[in-house]
Amino acid sequence: MLKRAVIWGILGLAAGPMVIYCLILLALYLDPSCRAGDALTCRLDAGLNLVLGAIGGFALFFAVSLVRSLHEKRRS
């Protein structure tokens, strides 16, 4: 049960930054201040956001997998 949760957490570690990166690209595309050539107009810290996405992805996937495993074990 815990092993499966850790494996899903590692998958979330990879999926989280991918989702965050897509959201950053979407924000850069949609925000008019980010379209300008000046780098100081758009204040998106991509590195920090990707790290937070990795941590959040791991935590979310781990927790969901653990809750599902506990729910299945309790039901049977």
C-alpha positions, 0 to 999 in steps of 0.5 A: 500500500505504501509502496504503491503510494510512493510510486504514484508520488514519484509519477506526480513528481514528474507530472506536477512540473509539466502541468505548471509549465503548461500553465506558465506558458498559457499565462505568458501567452495570455498576459499582455504585460508578458508579451513585451520585450522587456524581461522586467514586465513579467514577473513569473519565476519559472524555477520556483513554480516548477519546484513547487509544482513538483512538491505539490504533484508528489504530495497530491498523487501520494495522498490520493493513492494512499486514500484510495488504497485505504478505502479499498482495504476498508471496503474488502 
